[in-house]
Amino acid sequence: MKNLFSNFKGDFFGGMTAGIVALPLALAFGVSSGLGPSAGLYGAIFISFFAALFGGTNTQISGPTAPMTAVSMVVIAGILGANDGNIEKALPIILTIFLLAGLMQIVLGMLSLGKYIKYIPYPVVSGFMTAIGLIILITQILPALGYYPKEDMEYVEKFKPRAEEIMLHTILKEEAAEDVLVLEDFRETIKRADNITAEDILKESQTLASSESSGVLGTLKVLPRALKQINWIELMLALGTILIVYGFKRITTKVPSALVALIVISGIAYGFQLDYRPIEKIPSGIPIPNWEIFSGFNLSALSPYLFTALTLALLGAIDSLLTSVVADNMTKTKHKPNKELVGQGIGNSIGAIFGGLPGAGATIRTVVNINAGGRTKLSGMIAGLILLIILLGLGPVASKIPAAVLAGILITVGIGVMDYKGLKAIPNLPRDLKIGPFKMSAEVMIMIVVMLLSTFWNLVYAVGIGLVIAALMFMKKMGDLTAIRSDVKPLRKEKYWDDEVTMPEHLKQSVFIKHIKGPLFFGSTSDFQQLANQIPAEATAVIIRMDRMQYIDQSGLYALEDVFVELINSKKAVFLVDVLPQPRYMMERIDIIPDLISEAHIFETFNECLKALRDKEE
């Protein structure tokens, strides 16, 4: 506790500044997600406080971030669509998924898996981050134009036939559950259908219209309609916000430009009593836990979203640990990755219980905290408390903020989150992959695939597909490299290793040497299995030098066994030189040593092997 207050003044100003910076983003992410501004604010409060308290990075400021919000947005839209757009009905399962993601992060930390996050390839991360930027940018075009599909009655009217079909289907399902024989008692169906009002049909049609126009593809579908119905006041508010966000940075970076834009444009809109759309009302008072997460828990309803929860957990882990590295570089400290994951998991779990969006370590807020003097966990806890005070004291005021202002802030976030470093590198990367008549870089291909699939299809599956492609590309390259470097030649045609120069001339004609340079794994076994066929009939012995083969997997092990059997059956003596511990252990487990290759044919050095060959001749 003493260490916690060792830098109180710096931590207070760091936390207060970070909390103020977080305010407009928290509100904007909440609105963007579909759960409303309060969800973003609650997430920022609880994640910031508890991730700091239990985490492993002293200066980390956590809360809803662009990547986490983009994935959450997809989850929320899907579950809302499955629950007729009823937020009260869908909220418990949405929050349960967020809670599960937090618990998964705790498990990841407890299993010490934080160190493995670094193995996610850069092209996958780059493509994903650029896609996040595009998703946020494109999906905020409609609110920036002041166009809301469910209020466009001409557009909503198109969905009435489908709305009636869905409502009739619901009636039939209810009757089936009640064992009503529809064909025999069709009057009951008609009776229930008569109870459906025009208002019910309109509400269902609006839900379908909102669902159809959500996401990137949905936005692009209705964009032509939006451009014909621009609300110029909303557009001016959004453009004014964007101009201030970028313009104020040129004056000073000490005051957050997003906060200045929020206050100035909201003040103008409210002060001049412009006819604008405010954000949803933010509830006043202390946040209340949503106990329906536990009382209404339904495993069967949750099971389709387990992979989504894992994606949120992994994404939050990556986001947080990358920010931790930035904090380490600035403060010359060393974070504890597994403890950080546990802290993030606790923060996300508690945030979900109180109805908050999931989040992660936020780079900009962390940098602001450090620059303002934050050095201990107290700074992150103070940031959360500052947001709580703002919620309790300024909730009614914040409810007057124009929705277009938050759309403008999010557009700048979308532009900023894209990975321009990766995009700029596209023309310069080597074109090592041929697809039909075209040549391109494998890394660029992975990045583009992840970016396009994430933007236009599914964020969750896109990352999985990107990881699989990256792994396959890596294995192919390693296999090709091992095969090229390990080509089988008689010694007289191959470049000598230093200790092979002294080999007698008469042995060079009959003894072949195999240099295995690199791991022997399933990506290189097909080339290795050609070994026996490449050795001519006059050869009497094969020396396999294994001092550069650090690793062998099960596929490589059985390929090695097949080659040894074939060589021995063709009356060729096999000698092994400098077998490293892991390959030797594997060969002993399936009795290649000593059943196929006896200890007498295994040597620590090439000179020892050469001496044995000479002794054998004598």
N, C-alpha and C positions, 0 to 999 in steps of 0.2 A: 504493500500500500504506500510505503514511503517513496519508492521509485515512481509510483503512479503520479505523485504530486511534485516530483522533482523539477518539473519544467512547467509549472501551472500557468504562468503568464503566456508563454509561447503556445502551449496546448489550447488555452482558452481562445486566443485570437485565431489560431489555426483552425480549430473546430468550428468557431463561429463563422469564419469566412467560408469554409467548406460547406457548412449547412446552408448559408445564404445562396451559394453557387448551386447547390443541389435543388433548391426550391423550385425554380421554373422547370428544370428538367424532370423532377419527380411528378409535377402536375401534368406536364406534356406527355410523359410516358404513360401515365395513368389513363389520360384521355385516349391516347393512341391505342392502348391495349383493348379498350372496349369495356373496362370495368369502372371507368370514371376517375377523376383526379384524386379522390380520396385513397384509392388503391395504390397509386404511385407514392403518395405522401406517407401512407402507413408503411409501405415497404421500405422507404428511405429511413423512416424513424427507427424501426425495429432492427433492420439489417445493419444499419450504421452502428447502433449501440452495441448489439450483441456480437456482431462479427469482430468489432474492435475489442470487446471485453475478453472473448475466448480465442481470438485469432492469433496467428503467429507472425504478423507484420505490424510493428508498433505504430506506423504512420498511415496505415491503410484507411481510406474512407470508402465505405461500401454503400450500395443502394441500387435501385433499378438502373440498368444500362441499356444501350441501344440493342446489342445482340440478344440479351435476355428478354427484352420487351418484344422484339420481332418474333422470337419463337413463341412467347406467351400469347401474342396476338393471334397466331395461327391456331394455337390450342383453344383459346377462348372462342374464336369464331366458329370452330368446328363443333364445340360442345353446345354453344348457343343455338346453332343450326339444328342440332339433334334434339333440342329441348324447346322447339317452337319459338325461339328468341326470348324465352322467359328467363331473365337473369336470376331471379330468386330461385328458380328450379335448378338452374345450371351451376350456380355459385358453389354449392358444397363440393361437387366433384372437381370443379376447377381448382379450388383451394386445396383439395386433397392431393391433386397432382403436384401442386407447388410444395405441399408439405412433404410428399414422398421424395421429391427432388432434393429437398434439404436433408432428409434422413439419409438419402443415398450419398450425399456429400460427406456426412459424418462418417459413414461406413468407409468411404474411400480414404478418408484421413486416418481412421483407426487401423485400416489395413496397410498403411504406409504406401499408398499408391500415388501419392502426389508427385513423386520423382519420375513417374512414367508419362506424365502429361507432355513432357518436352519432346516425346517421340512423334507427336502429330506433325506431319510434314507442313512446311511453310506454304506450298501452293494450295493446300486444303484450307488453311487458315485465311490466306489472302483472298481466295475465291469466295469464302463464306463472308468475310468482313465487307467485301465490295457488294455482295448480294444484300447484306443487311442495310447498307447505305442506300442501295437502289429501292429496296422494299419500303423503307421509311420515307424516302423522297417521293416516290410515286404515289403511295397511299395517302400522303398529306396534300396532294393536289386538289382533291375534291373539297375538303374543308377549307382550304385556302381560297377556293373559288366561291365558297359559300353554298355549295351544292350538296344536298343530302337526299339520296335516291328515294328513301321511304316517304319523303315529302313531295316527290314529283308524282302527282296523281295519275298523269298520263302513263308514266312508266309502271307505276304500281298496278294499274288496271290490267296490264298484260299478264299478271301473275294470279288473277282471280280464278281462272279455270283450274290451275294447279293447286291453288289454296283449297278450293272446294273438294278436289280429289283427295288431298291429304286429310282433310277433316272427315270425309266419308270413310276413308281407310281407317282412321282412328276409331270411328264409331264401330266399324266391323270388328276391329281388334278387341274392343271392349266387350262386344256381344259374344265373341268367341271365348273370351276369358270367363264370361258369365254362363257359358254353355247354352247360349241362345242359338237356335237353329235359324239362320238368316232366311233361307229359302222358304221355310215353312211358316215363319213368323215375320214376314217382310214389313208388316205394319209397325212393328217395334222399331225397325230401322228408320222408317219414314217419320215416325213420331219423334225419334231423337234428332233426326235431321231438321225437323221443323223448329227445333229449339235453337238452331244455329241462327244468329242474327247477322244482319249486314255488317254490323260493327265487328263481329268475330271474323268474318271473311276478310274485311279490310285489314284487320290487325295481322292476320296470317299472311296476307298478300304483302304487307309492308315488311314483315320478317323475311319473306322470300326475296323481296327486292333488295333488302340490305345484304342478305347472304350472297345473292348473285353478283352484287357490285363490290364485295369485299376482296381484299388482297390485290395483288398487282394485276392479274388478268381481269378481275372484276372492274377495277378502276379504269383500265384501258378500254373495256367494253362500253362503259357509260360516259367516258370522257367527251365524246362528240356532243352528247346531250348537255353535259355540264358546261361546255364552252358556249352553248346557245342560251344558257340561263345563268350567266355570271352575276353574282351579287357583288356589285362594285364596292360597296362599303367594306364587306368582308375581305375582298381582294386587296384593297388599299391598306387595311389593318395588317394583313399578312406581309405585304411588300414593305411596309414601314418597319415592321419588326425585323425582317431580314436585313434591311439597310442599316438599322441601328446595331444589330448584332455584329455585322462586319465593319461598319464605319467607326463605332466607338472604340474598337480595338486599336485603331490608328491613333486615337487620342491618348488612351492609357489602358494598360492591362491589369492595373491594380484593382479596379472595380469590374465585376463580371458583366460583360456586355449583354448577355442574355437577360440578366436581372434588370439592367437599365432599360432594355427594350420592353420587358414585361411591364414595368412601372410606368414608363412614358406613354406607350401606346394604349395601355389600359386606362390610364388617367385621361388621355385625350378622348377615348371612346365614351367613358363614363361622364366626364366633365361636360362634353358637348352633347350629351344625351343622344348619341348616334343610335340608329336602329340596328343593333348588332346582336348576335347570338352569344350569350354567356355560356361558360362551361357548366356542367352539372353542379348542383349545390353540394358543398362539402359539409358533411355532418359535423355539428359542433360537439364538444365534449371529448372525454377520453375514449379512445377506440375500444370496442367491446369484442371479446373473442367470439368466433363463429363456431359454437359447439356442435352445430349440425354436421360438421366434418366427421365427428366421431359417432354421434347418434344415428346418422343416416348412412354410415359407411356401407358400401356395397362393392364387394370384390369383383363381381362379374362386370359391373359397369365401369370399373377402374382398369381392368386387365388390358383392354385395347390401348391404353395410354401409358403402359409401363415403360416402353421404349422411349416415349416422349419425355417422361420424367427423367430417365437416365440421360437423355440428350441435354436437358436443362441442367442437370447436375454436372455433367462433363463440361458443358459450355461455361457454366459459372466458375468451375474449377480453373479452366484455362484462362478465362478473363481475369480472375483474381490473382493467379500466380504470375501472369505476365505483368500485372500492375505491381506486384510485390517486387519483381526484379527491377522495375523502374524506381521504386522507393529505395531499394538497396543501393542502387547506383547514386542516388541523390544524397543519401544519409550515411553512406559507407558502412552499412550494417548488413546483417545476414538474416533473412527471414526463415521461419520454420515451415516448410510447405505442408506437411501433414497436419500440423496444428492449425494452420491457416484454413485448410479444408474443413476441419471440424468446426472452427469458428464461423465460417461462411454457412455451413450446414445448419448450425444452431440458429443463426440469424434468419436464414430463409425459412426454417421450420416455424419459428415464433412469428415471423412476419405473416406467413400463410394462415396461421391460426387467427390472426387479427384482421385478415382480409387484405393483406398487402401483396403487391407484385413481387416476384422473385428478383434477386439482384446479384451483384458481384462486386469485386473491387473496382472502383472507378478511377481510371488513370488521371483525368483532368482534376477531379476533386482531391485526389491524393497529392498531386503536384501542388495545388493551391494550398493545401494544408501544410505541407513541408515548407513552402516559400513564406508562409505567414508565421512560421515558428513552431509548428506541431512536431513533437518528437516522441511522444509516448501514446499508449492506448487511450489515454484520457481524451485526446483530441477527437478521435472517432466517436467516443461516447458523447462528448459535448455537442458534436455536429447533430447527432440524433436528438438530443434534448432541445437544441435550438429549433429544430423542425417541429418538435412536439409543442413548444411554446407558441410558435407561429400558428400551428393548427388550432390551439385552444384560444388564442387571442385574436387571430386575424382570419379565421375560417369564413365568416360571413362576407368579409371584404374580398377574400380570394375567390369567392363564388361569383363575383362580378367580372372576372377576367374574361375577355372575349375568346371564344374557341379559335378564331382565326390567328390570334397572337401565338397560341401554343402550336398551331400548325406551322407558323412561320419559324418558330424556334426549332421545331422538329426537322424542318427542311434543311436548316443549317447543320443540325446534328447529322442528318443523312449524308450531306455533302462531305462533312468532316470525317465520318467514320470509314469511308471507303479507303482501300489500301492503294494509294497512288504510287508508292514505292514499287509494289508488285506490278502495277499496270505499266509504269515507265520502263520496266525491265523486259517487257515482252519482245521488242524488236532485237534486243541484244543477246538473248539466251540462245545457246547452240541448238540448231535444228537436228536433233538426234532421233526423231521419230518420223516414219513414213506411213502415211495413211492414203492409199491409192496413189494418185499422182502428186499429192501434196506432202511437203516436209515441214515439220514444226517441232518445237521443243516439247518434250514430254511434260515438263513442269507447267508450261503454258497451257497445254491441253487439259491437264488436271484442274488448273485454276479456272479455266473457262467452263469446263463441265460442271464443277461445283457451283460456280457463279450463276450459270443459266438454270440449272436444276433447282437451286435454292430460290432464285427469284421467281421463276414461273411455275414451279411444281411443289416441292416439299423440302423444307429446310432440313428436317430430320434425316430423310433418306439420302439427300444430296451429300451430307457429310459422310455417311456410311459408304456410299458409292465412291466418293472421292478417296477415302482411306483404302478401300479395296484396290482401286486402280493404282494408287500410289505404291501400295505394297507389292502389287504384281509387277509394276514397272521397275521397282527397286530390285526385286528378286531376279528379274530377267537380266538387268544390267550386271548384277553381281555374278549370275551364272555365266553370262557371256564373257565377262572379264576373267573369271576363274578359268574358263575353257581356253581362252586365248593365251593366258599366261602359263597354262599347264600343258601345252601341246607336247605330244610324245614324239621324240626324235632320237636316233642313235647319237651317242655322245659326240661322234665326229662331226655331226651337223648342227649340234646345239651349242649355244654359248656356254662356255665352261663356267662353273662356279669355282672360286679360288682353290678349294681343296680337291677339285677334280682334275687339275692340270697334270698331276703326277701319275695319273692312271696309265699303266702300260699299254702300248699300241695294240698288242694282240687281244687285250680284253675289250678295247673300244669297238672291235668288230662284232663281238658276240654279246656284250652286256649293254642293255638299254636302261636309261635312267628316266624316271618320271618325277618331275618337280611339281608337287602340288602347292600352288601359291594362293592361299586363301581358303575360306571355308568350303567344305564339301556338303552341300545341302540339296534339297529337292530341285532347286533352280539350275543346278549344274550337273546332275547325275547322268542325263542323257548323253552329254559329251564325254563324261568320264567312262561310261560303259563301252565306248568305242576303243578303249585302250587295248584290249586283247587283240582286236582285229588289226590294229596298226603295227603290231610287232611282227616282223618277218619270222619265217620258220627256222632260220639258222641261229636265231638268238637262243642262248642257253640260260640266261639269267636276266631278271628285271629288278633293278634297285628303285624302290619308291621312297623318295625323300619327303618326309612329312614335317620338317621343322618349321614350315610356314603355314601349316594347316592347323589353325588354333581350335577349330570347331567342326564337328560332324553331326548331322541329325540322323533320324532313323532311315530316311530315304537314302542318304549318302552311305550309311552303314551297310545297307543291303546291296547297294550298287557296288561297294567295295568288296563285299563277300562274293558276289557273282563274278567279278573280275578275277579275284584270287582263285576261285574254283576253276575258271576257264584256263588261266595260265598254268595252274598246277596239272590239270588234265592234259595239257599239251606239252608236258614234260619240261616246263620252264621253272627254274628255281626263283622264288620270290624273297627279296630281302627288304626289310624296313629300316629306315635310318631316322633317328631322333623323333620318335613318336611322342607327341605332347600329351599331357595328363588327360584332358577330356576325351580325345579320340581313343586313347589306349583304354580308358575305363569303359567306353562304349563297346569296343571290340572284345574286351574281356567278358562283358555281360552276355554276349551271344556266342561266346567261345570261338570266335575267329582266332583269338590268342587263348590257348596254345593249339587248338585242334587243327586249324589250317596253317597258321604260321607259328612255328615253334619259337621258343625263347632263343634258340641258337641262331635264328635268322633275324633277330632284332638287335640293332646296334645304336649306341648313343651318338657316334660320330661316323662320318663317311670313311675316315682312315681305318677305323676298326673293321668296317665292312670290307674295304679293299684288302686288308690283311687276310681276312677269312677267305676271300675269293682266291688269293694267291696260295694260301695254305691248301685249299681244296685241289688246286691244280697240281701241286707237288705230291 
